[in-house]
Amino acid sequence: MYAAAFHLFYADGTVILPPALAANTETAVRRNDGYSTRFTPPEWRWDVLDAASDAMRPWYQRLTEEYLAPATSDAERDLALESLWMAHDAAMARVCKAMTATARMGGIHSSLPATFVVVILEGQRGDEEADLIRASVDPFVLTTVPELAEHLREAEEA
């Protein structure tokens, strides 16, 4: 396994759902006509690890109740969702960095490579993807994963 990623972030003003945690192996990467699935979680070997989403679901229910349920107007709901979304992105980025650091110290599984990384890869958020990658991967770690650094450059140019 070379990477894990959070993706499929969803909130609609009435609910926020846990993102999917995906993981991939080198042998599962596919390349066709210059296109690679290396950093495309929906096309990974394990695109949705249900146990991770299921474990996070109660916390996300609480987030919905605390941030979104009290809003009584569309304007209040929009402000609450914006506040929640910003806090959520920051928290998920911290989770990615902590998981990467723990994995690289051998604290998750001894067979993970030294270049293992956990990252937010959310292509559905368009021009925000580069910011999410930068927030979720320590700059030093990014230098150790050249393929991810290249993916980041491509996201910034898009």
DSSP file (Angstrom, degrees, kcal/mol; ACC not computed):
  #  RESIDUE AA STRUCTURE BP1 BP2  ACC     N-H-->O    O-->H-N    N-H-->O    O-->H-N    TCO  KAPPA ALPHA  PHI   PSI    X-CA   Y-CA   Z-CA
    1    1 A M              0   0    0      0, 0.0    24,-0.3     0, 0.0     3,-0.1   0.000 360.0 360.0 360.0 128.2    0.0    0.0    0.0
    2    2 A Y        +     0   0    0     22,-1.6   115,-1.1     1,-0.3     2,-0.3   0.647 360.0   8.5-106.0 -20.2    1.5    3.3   -1.0
    3    3 A A  E     -Ab  24 117A   0     21,-1.0    21,-1.9   113,-0.2     2,-0.3  -0.997  46.1-159.3-158.4 156.7   -1.3    5.7    0.0
    4    4 A A  E     -Ab  23 118A   0    113,-2.1   115,-1.8    -2,-0.3     2,-0.3  -0.961  22.4-172.4-131.2 151.2   -4.6    6.3    1.7
    5    5 A A  E     -Ab  22 119A   0     17,-2.2    17,-3.0    -2,-0.3     2,-0.5  -1.000  23.9-134.0-147.6 144.8   -6.9    9.2    0.9
    6    6 A F  E     +Ab  21 120A   0    113,-1.9   115,-2.0    -2,-0.3     2,-0.3  -0.847  43.6 148.0 -92.4 135.3  -10.0   10.8    2.2
    7    7 A H  E     +A   20   0A   0     13,-2.4    13,-3.0    -2,-0.5   115,-0.1  -0.900  33.5  64.9-153.7 179.9  -12.5   11.7   -0.6
    8    8 A L        -     0   0    0     -2,-0.3     2,-0.2   113,-0.2    -1,-0.1   0.924  60.5-175.8  61.4  49.2  -16.2   12.0   -1.3
    9    9 A F        -     0   0    0     10,-0.1     2,-0.4    -3,-0.1    -1,-0.2  -0.553   5.8-176.4 -71.7 138.1  -16.8   14.9    1.1
   10   10 A Y  E     +D   17   0B   0      7,-0.7     7,-2.5    -2,-0.2     2,-0.3  -0.979  20.7 148.8-147.1 130.5  -20.5   15.7    1.3
   11   11 A A  E     -D   16   0B   0     -2,-0.4     5,-0.2     5,-0.2    -2,-0.0  -0.951  12.0-179.2-152.1 142.0  -22.7   18.3    3.0
   12   12 A D        -     0   0    0      3,-1.9     4,-0.1    -2,-0.3    -1,-0.0   0.241  60.4 -89.5-129.3  14.7  -25.9   19.8    1.7
   13   13 A G  S    S+     0   0    0      2,-0.4     3,-0.1    64,-0.1    68,-0.1   0.202 124.6  53.1  95.8 -17.0  -27.0   22.3    4.3
   14   14 A T  S    S+     0   0    0      1,-0.4     2,-0.3    67,-0.0    54,-0.1   0.545 116.5  15.4-120.8 -17.6  -29.0   19.8    6.3
   15   15 A V        -     0   0    0     53,-0.1    -3,-1.9     2,-0.0     2,-0.4  -0.993  53.8-151.5-154.9 149.1  -26.5   17.0    6.9
   16   16 A I  E     -D   11   0B   0     44,-0.3    48,-0.2    -2,-0.3    -5,-0.2  -0.997  21.4-157.4-121.5 132.6  -22.7   16.4    6.7
   17   17 A L  E     -D   10   0B   0     -7,-2.5    -7,-0.7    -2,-0.4    40,-0.0  -0.763  25.8 -98.4-108.2 153.5  -21.6   12.9    5.9
   18   18 A P        -     0   0    0      0, 0.0    35,-0.1     0, 0.0    39,-0.1  -0.421  42.5-115.8 -67.0 143.7  -18.3   11.3    6.7
   19   19 A P        -     0   0    0      0, 0.0     2,-0.3     0, 0.0   -11,-0.2  -0.316  31.7-102.7 -71.5 163.7  -15.8   11.2    3.8
   20   20 A A  E     -A    7   0A   0    -13,-3.0   -13,-2.4    28,-0.1     2,-0.5  -0.655  24.9-142.4 -83.9 144.2  -14.7    7.9    2.4
   21   21 A L  E     -A    6   0A   0     28,-0.3    28,-2.4    -2,-0.3     2,-0.3  -0.949  24.7-175.1-105.1 125.8  -11.3    6.5    3.3
   22   22 A A  E     -A    5   0A   0    -17,-3.0   -17,-2.2    -2,-0.5     2,-0.3  -0.812   8.5-169.3-118.3 158.8   -9.6    4.8    0.3
   23   23 A A  E     -AC   4  46A   0     23,-2.3    23,-2.0    -2,-0.3     2,-0.3  -0.987   3.7-170.0-145.7 153.5   -6.4    2.9    0.0
   24   24 A N  E     -A    3   0A   0    -21,-1.9   -22,-1.6    -2,-0.3   -21,-1.0  -0.971  12.0-144.4-144.6 158.3   -4.4    1.6   -3.0
   25   25 A T    >>  -     0   0    0     -2,-0.3     3,-1.1   -24,-0.3     4,-0.6  -0.819  32.1-112.7-116.5 159.4   -1.4   -0.6   -3.8
   26   26 A E  G >4 S+     0   0    0     -2,-0.3     3,-1.3     1,-0.3    -1,-0.1   0.884 116.6  57.5 -57.4 -39.8    1.2   -0.3   -6.5
   27   27 A T  G 34 S+     0   0    0      1,-0.3    -1,-0.3    -3,-0.0    -3,-0.0   0.698 102.6  55.4 -68.8 -17.2   -0.2   -3.3   -8.3
   28   28 A A  G <4 S+     0   0    0     -3,-1.1    -1,-0.3     2,-0.1     2,-0.2   0.564  80.4 109.4 -90.9  -9.3   -3.6   -1.8   -8.6
   29   29 A V    <<  -     0   0    0     -3,-1.3     2,-0.4    -4,-0.6    15,-0.1  -0.496  53.6-161.5 -69.2 132.8   -2.4    1.4  -10.3
   30   30 A R        -     0   0    0     -2,-0.2     7,-2.1    13,-0.1     2,-0.4  -0.917   7.8-163.9-117.4 143.3   -3.6    1.5  -13.9
   31   31 A R  E     +E   36   0C   0     -2,-0.4     2,-0.4     5,-0.2     5,-0.2  -0.995  12.3 169.6-128.9 129.2   -2.2    3.6  -16.8
   32   32 A N  E >   -E   35   0C   0      3,-2.6     3,-2.6    -2,-0.4    -2,-0.0  -0.966  69.7 -24.6-140.1 121.5   -3.9    4.2  -20.1
   33   33 A D  T 3  S-     0   0    0     -2,-0.4     3,-0.1     1,-0.3    -1,-0.0   0.863 128.5 -43.6  47.3  47.7   -2.9    6.8  -22.7
   34   34 A G  T 3  S+     0   0    0      1,-0.3     2,-0.4     0, 0.0    -1,-0.3   0.358 114.5 117.8  83.6  -6.9   -1.0    9.0  -20.2
   35   35 A Y  E <   -E   32   0C   0     -3,-2.6    -3,-2.6     2,-0.0     2,-0.4  -0.802  43.9-168.7 -95.6 134.0   -3.8    8.7  -17.6
   36   36 A S  E     -E   31   0C   0     -2,-0.4     3,-0.4    -5,-0.2    -5,-0.2  -0.950  25.5-153.0-123.7 143.7   -3.0    7.2  -14.2
   37   37 A T    >   +     0   0    0     -7,-2.1     3,-1.8    -2,-0.4     6,-0.2   0.340  67.1 111.9 -89.4   5.8   -5.2    6.1  -11.4
   38   38 A R  T 3  S+     0   0    0     -8,-0.3    -1,-0.2     1,-0.3    -7,-0.0   0.847  91.1  22.4 -50.4 -43.3   -2.4    6.6   -8.9
   39   39 A F  T 3  S+     0   0    0     -3,-0.4    -1,-0.3     1,-0.1    -2,-0.1  -0.204  98.6  99.3-122.3  42.4   -4.1    9.6   -7.2
   40   40 A T    X   -     0   0    0     -3,-1.8     3,-2.6     1,-0.1     4,-0.1  -0.772  51.1-170.5-125.4  83.2   -7.8    8.9   -8.2
   41   41 A P  G >  S+     0   0    0      0, 0.0     3,-2.2     0, 0.0   -18,-0.2   0.778  79.8  64.4 -51.0 -37.1   -9.4    7.3   -5.1
   42   42 A P  G 3  S+     0   0    0      0, 0.0     5,-0.2     0, 0.0     6,-0.1   0.729 107.5  45.7 -61.4 -15.8  -12.7    6.3   -6.8
   43   43 A E  G <  S+     0   0    0     -3,-2.6   -13,-0.1    -6,-0.2     2,-0.1   0.222  91.9 114.9-108.0  13.6  -10.6    4.0   -9.1
   44   44 A W  S X  S-     0   0    0     -3,-2.2     3,-0.6    -4,-0.1   -20,-0.1  -0.351  80.3-108.1 -83.1 164.5   -8.5    2.5   -6.3
   45   45 A R  T 3  S+     0   0    0      1,-0.3     2,-0.6   -20,-0.1   -21,-0.2   0.916 119.9  26.6 -56.0 -48.1   -8.4   -1.1   -5.1
   46   46 A W  B 3  S+C   23   0A   0    -23,-2.0   -23,-2.3     1,-0.1    -1,-0.3  -0.807  74.8 166.3-116.8  86.7  -10.2   -0.1   -1.9
   47   47 A D  S <  S+     0   0    0     -3,-0.6     2,-0.4    -2,-0.6    -1,-0.1   0.770  72.6  23.9 -77.9 -26.0  -12.2    3.0   -2.9
   48   48 A V        -     0   0    0     -3,-0.1     2,-1.1    -4,-0.1    -1,-0.3  -0.906  65.5-160.0-141.4 111.5  -14.4    3.0    0.2
   49   49 A L    >>  -     0   0    0    -28,-2.4     4,-1.5    -2,-0.4     3,-1.1  -0.777  11.9-163.9 -89.8  97.5  -13.4    1.3    3.4
   50   50 A D  H 3> S+     0   0    0     -2,-1.1     4,-3.2     1,-0.3     5,-0.3   0.820  81.8  61.9 -55.3 -37.4  -16.8    1.0    5.0
   51   51 A A  H 3> S+     0   0    0      1,-0.2     4,-2.1     2,-0.2    -1,-0.3   0.888 104.8  48.5 -59.7 -38.6  -15.4    0.3    8.5
   52   52 A A  H <> S+     0   0    0     -3,-1.1     4,-1.6     2,-0.2    -1,-0.2   0.943 114.5  44.3 -66.9 -47.1  -13.8    3.8    8.6
   53   53 A S  H  X S+     0   0    0     -4,-1.5     4,-1.5     1,-0.2    -2,-0.2   0.915 113.3  51.5 -63.3 -42.6  -16.9    5.6    7.4
   54   54 A D  H  < S+     0   0    0     -4,-3.2    -1,-0.2     1,-0.2    -2,-0.2   0.894 108.7  51.2 -62.1 -39.7  -19.1    3.6    9.8
   55   55 A A  H  < S+     0   0    0     -4,-2.1     4,-0.3    -5,-0.3    -1,-0.2   0.840 113.6  44.8 -66.6 -32.3  -16.8    4.4   12.7
   56   56 A M  H >X S+     0   0    0     -4,-1.6     4,-1.9     1,-0.2     3,-0.7   0.695  89.6  89.0 -83.5 -19.0  -17.0    8.2   11.9
   57   57 A R  H 3X S+     0   0    0     -4,-1.5     4,-2.1     1,-0.2     5,-0.2   0.853  84.1  51.8 -53.0 -45.6  -20.7    8.3   11.3
   58   58 A P  H 3> S+     0   0    0      0, 0.0     4,-1.8     0, 0.0    -1,-0.2   0.884 109.6  51.1 -61.2 -35.8  -21.8    9.0   14.9
   59   59 A W  H <> S+     0   0    0     -3,-0.7     4,-2.1    -4,-0.3    -2,-0.2   0.891 109.9  49.6 -66.3 -38.7  -19.3   12.0   15.0
   60   60 A Y  H  X S+     0   0    0     -4,-1.9     4,-2.3     2,-0.2   -44,-0.3   0.834 106.3  55.5 -71.1 -31.6  -20.8   13.4   11.8
   61   61 A Q  H  X S+     0   0    0     -4,-2.1     4,-2.4    -5,-0.2    -1,-0.2   0.917 108.6  48.8 -63.0 -42.1  -24.3   13.0   13.2
   62   62 A R  H  X S+     0   0    0     -4,-1.8     4,-2.8     2,-0.2     5,-0.2   0.894 108.5  53.4 -63.8 -40.1  -23.2   15.2   16.1
   63   63 A L  H  X>S+     0   0    0     -4,-2.1     4,-2.8     2,-0.2     5,-0.6   0.931 109.5  48.6 -59.7 -44.8  -21.6   17.7   13.8
   64   64 A T  I  X>S+     0   0    0     -4,-2.3     5,-2.4   -48,-0.2     4,-1.5   0.935 113.8  46.4 -59.5 -46.8  -24.9   18.0   11.9
   65   65 A E  I  <5S+     0   0    0     -4,-2.4    -2,-0.2     3,-0.2    -1,-0.2   0.893 118.0  41.3 -64.8 -40.0  -26.8   18.4   15.1
   66   66 A E  I  <5S+     0   0    0     -4,-2.8    -2,-0.2    -5,-0.1    -1,-0.2   0.874 128.8  24.0 -78.4 -37.6  -24.4   21.0   16.6
   67   67 A Y  I  <5S+     0   0    0     -4,-2.8    -3,-0.2    -5,-0.2     4,-0.2   0.876 132.0  23.8 -96.6 -43.4  -23.7   23.1   13.5
   68   68 A L  I ><<S+     0   0    0     -4,-1.5     3,-1.1    -5,-0.6    -3,-0.2   0.851 107.0  64.8-100.7 -37.6  -26.6   22.7   11.1
   69   69 A A  T 3 <S+     0   0    0     -5,-2.4    -4,-0.1     1,-0.2    -3,-0.1   0.862  98.6  55.4 -60.5 -38.4  -29.8   21.7   13.0
   70   70 A P  T 3  S+     0   0    0      0, 0.0    -1,-0.2     0, 0.0     2,-0.2   0.720  82.1 106.0 -69.1 -17.6  -30.1   24.9   15.0
   71   71 A A    <   -     0   0    0     -3,-1.1     3,-0.0    -4,-0.2    -3,-0.0  -0.422  46.4-176.7 -65.9 130.4  -30.1   27.1   11.9
   72   72 A T        +     0   0    0     -2,-0.2     2,-0.3     0, 0.0    -1,-0.2   0.597  61.8  43.0-105.6 -13.8  -33.6   28.4   11.3
   73   73 A S  S  > S-     0   0    0      1,-0.1     4,-2.5     0, 0.0     5,-0.2  -0.854  84.0-111.7-127.8 165.5  -33.1   30.3    8.0
   74   74 A D  H  > S+     0   0    0     -2,-0.3     4,-2.6     1,-0.2     5,-0.2   0.895 118.8  52.5 -61.2 -39.8  -31.3   29.6    4.8
   75   75 A A  H  > S+     0   0    0      2,-0.2     4,-2.3     1,-0.2    -1,-0.2   0.924 110.9  46.3 -64.1 -44.4  -28.8   32.4    5.6
   76   76 A E  H  > S+     0   0    0      2,-0.2     4,-2.7     1,-0.2    -1,-0.2   0.906 113.1  50.2 -62.8 -41.3  -28.1   30.9    9.0
   77   77 A R  H  X S+     0   0    0     -4,-2.5     4,-2.7     2,-0.2    -2,-0.2   0.897 109.6  50.9 -64.8 -40.8  -27.7   27.5    7.5
   78   78 A D  H  X S+     0   0    0     -4,-2.6     4,-2.4     2,-0.2    -2,-0.2   0.922 112.7  45.8 -62.7 -44.4  -25.3   28.8    4.8
   79   79 A L  H  X S+     0   0    0     -4,-2.3     4,-2.4     2,-0.2    -2,-0.2   0.914 114.0  48.6 -64.8 -42.7  -23.1   30.5    7.5
   80   80 A A  H  X S+     0   0    0     -4,-2.7     4,-2.7     1,-0.2    -2,-0.2   0.912 112.3  48.5 -63.6 -42.2  -23.2   27.4    9.7
   81   81 A L  H  X S+     0   0    0     -4,-2.7     4,-3.1     2,-0.2    -2,-0.2   0.905 110.8  50.2 -66.3 -41.1  -22.3   25.2    6.7
   82   82 A E  H  X S+     0   0    0     -4,-2.4     4,-2.1     2,-0.2    -1,-0.2   0.928 113.5  46.1 -61.8 -44.6  -19.4   27.5    5.7
   83   83 A S  H  X S+     0   0    0     -4,-2.4     4,-2.2     2,-0.2    -2,-0.2   0.924 115.3  46.7 -63.1 -45.2  -18.1   27.5    9.2
   84   84 A L  H  X S+     0   0    0     -4,-2.7     4,-2.9     1,-0.2    -2,-0.2   0.918 110.8  52.0 -62.7 -44.9  -18.4   23.7    9.6
   85   85 A W  H  X S+     0   0    0     -4,-3.1     4,-2.6     2,-0.2    -1,-0.2   0.901 110.8  47.2 -62.0 -42.9  -16.8   23.1    6.2
   86   86 A M  H  X S+     0   0    0     -4,-2.1     4,-2.0     2,-0.2    -1,-0.2   0.926 115.2  45.3 -65.0 -44.6  -13.7   25.2    7.0
   87   87 A A  H  X S+     0   0    0     -4,-2.2     4,-2.4     1,-0.2    -2,-0.2   0.891 113.1  51.7 -65.3 -38.8  -13.3   23.6   10.4
   88   88 A H  H  X S+     0   0    0     -4,-2.9     4,-2.9     2,-0.2     5,-0.3   0.938 108.4  49.7 -64.2 -48.2  -13.9   20.1    8.9
   89   89 A D  H  X S+     0   0    0     -4,-2.6     4,-2.1     1,-0.2    -1,-0.2   0.917 112.7  48.1 -57.1 -44.3  -11.2   20.7    6.2
   90   90 A A  H  X S+     0   0    0     -4,-2.0     4,-1.9     2,-0.2    -1,-0.2   0.909 113.1  47.5 -64.8 -42.1   -8.7   21.8    8.8
   91   91 A A  H  X S+     0   0    0     -4,-2.4     4,-2.2     2,-0.2    -2,-0.2   0.920 111.8  49.7 -66.0 -43.2   -9.4   18.9   11.1
   92   92 A M  H  X S+     0   0    0     -4,-2.9     4,-2.4     1,-0.2    -1,-0.2   0.873 108.5  53.7 -64.6 -35.9   -9.2   16.3    8.2
   93   93 A A  H  X S+     0   0    0     -4,-2.1     4,-2.3    -5,-0.3    -1,-0.2   0.912 108.8  48.9 -63.7 -41.4   -5.9   17.8    7.2
   94   94 A R  H  X S+     0   0    0     -4,-1.9     4,-2.4     2,-0.2    -2,-0.2   0.890 109.8  52.2 -64.4 -38.5   -4.6   17.4   10.7
   95   95 A V  H  X S+     0   0    0     -4,-2.2     4,-2.8     2,-0.2     5,-0.2   0.925 109.1  50.2 -62.1 -44.9   -5.8   13.8   10.7
   96   96 A C  H  X S+     0   0    0     -4,-2.4     4,-2.6     1,-0.2    22,-0.3   0.934 111.6  47.4 -59.5 -47.5   -4.0   13.1    7.4
   97   97 A K  H  X S+     0   0    0     -4,-2.3     4,-2.5     1,-0.2    -1,-0.2   0.908 113.8  47.6 -62.2 -42.1   -0.7   14.5    8.7
   98   98 A A  H  X S+     0   0    0     -4,-2.4     4,-2.5     2,-0.2    -2,-0.2   0.909 112.5  48.7 -67.1 -41.7   -1.0   12.5   12.0
   99   99 A M  H  X S+     0   0    0     -4,-2.8     4,-2.7     2,-0.2    -2,-0.2   0.910 112.2  49.3 -64.5 -41.4   -1.8    9.3   10.1
  100  100 A T  H  X S+     0   0    0     -4,-2.6     4,-2.7    -5,-0.2    -2,-0.2   0.943 112.6  47.0 -62.2 -47.8    1.1    9.8    7.8
  101  101 A A  H  X S+     0   0    0     -4,-2.5     4,-1.1     1,-0.2     6,-0.2   0.920 113.9  47.9 -61.2 -44.3    3.5   10.5   10.6
  102  102 A T  H  <>S+     0   0    0     -4,-2.5     5,-2.9     1,-0.2     6,-0.4   0.916 113.2  48.0 -63.1 -44.0    2.3    7.5   12.6
  103  103 A A  H ><5S+     0   0    0     -4,-2.7     3,-1.7     4,-0.2     5,-0.3   0.907 109.2  52.8 -64.0 -41.9    2.6    5.2    9.5
  104  104 A R  H 3<5S+     0   0    0     -4,-2.7    -1,-0.2     1,-0.3    -2,-0.2   0.712 106.6  53.6 -70.3 -19.1    6.1    6.4    8.7
  105  105 A M  T 3<5S-     0   0    0     -4,-1.1    -1,-0.3    -3,-0.4    -2,-0.2   0.376 123.2-106.4 -91.1   3.8    7.2    5.7   12.2
  106  106 A G  T < 5S+     0   0    0     -3,-1.7    -3,-0.2     3,-0.1    -2,-0.1   0.614  83.9 128.3  84.3  12.6    5.9    2.1   11.8
  107  107 A G  S   <S+     0   0    0     -5,-2.9    -4,-0.2    -6,-0.2     3,-0.1   0.501  73.4  37.1 -84.1  -3.7    2.9    2.8   14.1
  108  108 A I  S    S-     0   0    0     -6,-0.4     2,-0.3    -5,-0.3    -1,-0.1   0.776 132.5 -20.9-108.9 -54.5    0.2    1.5   11.7
  109  109 A H    >   -     0   0    0     -6,-0.2     3,-1.6     1,-0.0    -1,-0.3  -0.927  50.1-134.7-159.3 134.9    1.8   -1.5   10.0
  110  110 A S  T 3  S+     0   0    0     -2,-0.3    -3,-0.1     1,-0.3    -1,-0.0   0.668 100.8  63.6 -67.3 -16.5    5.4   -2.5    9.5
  111  111 A S  T 3  S+     0   0    0     -5,-0.1    -1,-0.3     2,-0.0     0, 0.0   0.534  74.6 109.8 -87.7  -3.9    4.9   -3.3    5.8
  112  112 A L  S <  S-     0   0    0     -3,-1.6  -110,-0.1    -9,-0.1    -4,-0.0  -0.484  75.2-112.1 -70.2 140.4    4.0    0.2    4.7
  113  113 A P    >   -     0   0    0      0, 0.0     3,-2.0     0, 0.0    -1,-0.1  -0.270  21.9-110.9 -71.4 160.1    6.7    1.9    2.6
  114  114 A A  T 3  S+     0   0    0      1,-0.3    -2,-0.1    -9,-0.0    30,-0.0   0.717 118.9  54.8 -61.6 -21.2    8.7    4.8    3.9
  115  115 A T  T 3  S+     0   0    0      2,-0.1    -1,-0.3  -112,-0.0   -11,-0.1   0.277  76.7 137.8 -96.9   9.9    7.0    7.0    1.4
  116  116 A F    <   -     0   0    0     -3,-2.0     2,-0.3   -13,-0.1  -113,-0.2  -0.273  30.9-175.9 -57.6 140.9    3.4    6.1    2.5
  117  117 A V  E     -b    3   0A   0   -115,-1.1  -113,-2.1   -14,-0.1     2,-0.4  -0.995  25.5-151.5-142.9 145.7    1.1    9.1    2.7
  118  118 A V  E     +b    4   0A   0     -2,-0.3     2,-0.3   -22,-0.3  -113,-0.2  -0.980  34.4 163.7-114.1 130.9   -2.4    9.9    3.7
  119  119 A V  E     -b    5   0A   0   -115,-1.8  -113,-1.9    -2,-0.4     2,-0.7  -0.942  43.8-110.0-145.9 157.5   -3.9   12.8    1.8
  120  120 A I  E     +b    6   0A   0     12,-0.4     2,-0.5    -2,-0.3  -113,-0.2  -0.876  34.7 178.7 -90.8 119.5   -7.2   14.6    0.9
  121  121 A L        +     0   0    0   -115,-2.0     2,-0.4    -2,-0.7  -113,-0.2  -0.889  11.6 158.8-122.9  97.7   -7.9   14.0   -2.8
  122  122 A E    >   +     0   0    0     -2,-0.5     3,-2.2  -115,-0.1     6,-0.1  -0.662   9.5 168.9-125.9  74.8  -11.1   15.6   -3.6
  123  123 A G  G >  S+     0   0    0     -2,-0.4     3,-1.6     1,-0.3    -1,-0.1   0.737  73.8  71.0 -57.9 -24.8  -11.3   16.2   -7.4
  124  124 A Q  G 3  S+     0   0    0      1,-0.3    -1,-0.3    -3,-0.1    -2,-0.0   0.676  89.2  62.8 -67.3 -15.6  -15.0   17.1   -7.1
  125  125 A R  G X  S-     0   0    0     -3,-2.2     3,-2.3     1,-0.3    -1,-0.3   0.211  89.1-163.3 -97.5  16.0  -14.0   20.3   -5.4
  126  126 A G  G X  S+     0   0    0     -3,-1.6     3,-2.0     1,-0.3     4,-0.3  -0.091  70.3  17.2  51.5-119.3  -12.1   21.5   -8.4
  127  127 A D  G 3  S+     0   0    0      1,-0.3     4,-0.4     2,-0.1    -1,-0.3   0.556 119.8  66.5 -69.3  -6.4   -9.8   24.4   -7.8
  128  128 A E  G <> S+     0   0    0     -3,-2.3     4,-2.3     1,-0.2    -1,-0.3   0.652  78.4  84.2 -82.9 -16.2   -9.8   23.6   -4.0
  129  129 A E  H <> S+     0   0    0     -3,-2.0     4,-2.5     1,-0.2     5,-0.2   0.894  87.1  51.4 -58.2 -42.9   -8.0   20.3   -4.5
  130  130 A A  H  > S+     0   0    0     -4,-0.3     4,-2.5    25,-0.2    -1,-0.2   0.915 110.9  48.8 -60.5 -42.6   -4.5   21.8   -4.6
  131  131 A D  H  > S+     0   0    0     -4,-0.4     4,-2.3     1,-0.2    -1,-0.2   0.885 111.1  50.8 -63.7 -38.3   -5.2   23.6   -1.3
  132  132 A L  H  X S+     0   0    0     -4,-2.3     4,-1.7     2,-0.2   -12,-0.4   0.888 110.4  48.7 -67.6 -39.3   -6.5   20.5    0.3
  133  133 A I  H  X S+     0   0    0     -4,-2.5     4,-1.2    -5,-0.2     3,-0.2   0.956 113.0  47.5 -63.2 -49.7   -3.5   18.5   -0.8
  134  134 A R  H  < S+     0   0    0     -4,-2.5     3,-0.3     1,-0.2    -2,-0.2   0.879 113.2  48.7 -60.5 -38.4   -1.1   21.2    0.6
  135  135 A A  H  < S+     0   0    0     -4,-2.3    -1,-0.2     1,-0.2    -2,-0.2   0.833 115.0  44.3 -70.3 -31.3   -3.1   21.4    3.8
  136  136 A S  H  < S+     0   0    0     -4,-1.7     2,-0.5    -3,-0.2    -1,-0.2   0.538 107.9  59.7 -95.5  -7.0   -3.1   17.6    4.4
  137  137 A V  S  < S-     0   0    0     -4,-1.2    -1,-0.1    -3,-0.3   -18,-0.1  -0.979  83.1-123.1-127.3 123.1    0.5   16.8    3.5
  138  138 A D     >  -     0   0    0     -2,-0.5     4,-2.5     1,-0.1     5,-0.2  -0.331  27.1-120.7 -56.7 139.0    3.5   18.2    5.3
  139  139 A P  H  > S+     0   0    0      0, 0.0     4,-1.3     0, 0.0    -1,-0.1   0.867 113.7  50.9 -54.5 -39.1    5.8   20.0    2.9
  140  140 A F  H  > S+     0   0    0      1,-0.2     4,-0.6     2,-0.2     3,-0.4   0.930 109.7  49.8 -64.1 -43.7    8.7   17.7    3.8
  141  141 A V  H >4 S+     0   0    0      1,-0.2     3,-1.5     2,-0.2     4,-0.5   0.902 104.6  59.2 -60.9 -40.9    6.6   14.6    3.2
  142  142 A L  H >< S+     0   0    0     -4,-2.5     3,-1.2     1,-0.3     7,-0.4   0.858  99.3  57.5 -57.8 -35.7    5.5   16.0   -0.2
  143  143 A T  H 3< S+     0   0    0     -4,-1.3    -1,-0.3    -3,-0.4    -2,-0.2   0.714 102.8  55.4 -68.7 -18.0    9.1   16.1   -1.3
  144  144 A T  T << S+     0   0    0     -3,-1.5    -1,-0.2    -4,-0.6    -2,-0.2   0.503 103.3  56.5 -91.6  -4.6    9.4   12.3   -0.6
  145  145 A V    X>  +     0   0    0     -3,-1.2     4,-2.1    -4,-0.5     3,-0.8  -0.714  63.5 176.2-126.2  79.3    6.4   11.5   -2.8
  146  146 A P  H 3> S+     0   0    0      0, 0.0     4,-2.3     0, 0.0     5,-0.2   0.819  78.4  57.1 -57.9 -33.8    7.3   12.9   -6.3
  147  147 A E  H 3> S+     0   0    0      2,-0.2     4,-2.1     1,-0.2     5,-0.1   0.890 108.7  46.3 -65.9 -37.2    4.2   11.5   -8.0
  148  148 A L  H <> S+     0   0    0     -3,-0.8     4,-2.6     2,-0.2    -1,-0.2   0.898 110.1  53.5 -70.2 -39.8    2.0   13.3   -5.5
  149  149 A A  H  X S+     0   0    0     -4,-2.1     4,-2.2    -7,-0.4    -2,-0.2   0.897 110.2  48.1 -59.9 -39.9    4.0   16.5   -6.0
  150  150 A E  H  X S+     0   0    0     -4,-2.3     4,-2.3     2,-0.2    -1,-0.2   0.907 109.8  51.6 -66.4 -41.9    3.4   16.2   -9.7
  151  151 A H  H  X S+     0   0    0     -4,-2.1     4,-2.3     1,-0.2    -2,-0.2   0.897 109.2  51.8 -61.0 -39.7   -0.3   15.6   -9.2
  152  152 A L  H  X S+     0   0    0     -4,-2.6     4,-2.4     2,-0.2    -2,-0.2   0.925 107.8  51.1 -62.8 -45.1   -0.3   18.7   -7.0
  153  153 A R  H  X S+     0   0    0     -4,-2.2     4,-1.7     1,-0.2    -2,-0.2   0.916 110.7  49.2 -58.7 -42.6    1.3   20.7   -9.8
  154  154 A E  H  X S+     0   0    0     -4,-2.3     4,-1.2     1,-0.2    -1,-0.2   0.899 110.3  50.7 -64.0 -40.2   -1.3   19.5  -12.3
  155  155 A A  H  < S+     0   0    0     -4,-2.3   -25,-0.2     1,-0.2    -1,-0.2   0.877 109.3  51.2 -65.0 -37.2   -4.1   20.4   -9.9
  156  156 A E  H  < S+     0   0    0     -4,-2.4    -1,-0.2     1,-0.2    -2,-0.2   0.826 110.8  48.6 -69.2 -30.8   -2.7   23.9   -9.5
  157  157 A E  H  <        0   0    0     -4,-1.7    -1,-0.2     1,-0.2    -2,-0.2   0.691 360.0 360.0 -81.1 -19.3   -2.5   24.3  -13.3
  158  158 A A     <        0   0    0     -4,-1.2    -1,-0.2    -3,-0.2    -2,-0.1   0.487 360.0 360.0 -72.0 360.0   -6.0   23.1  -13.9
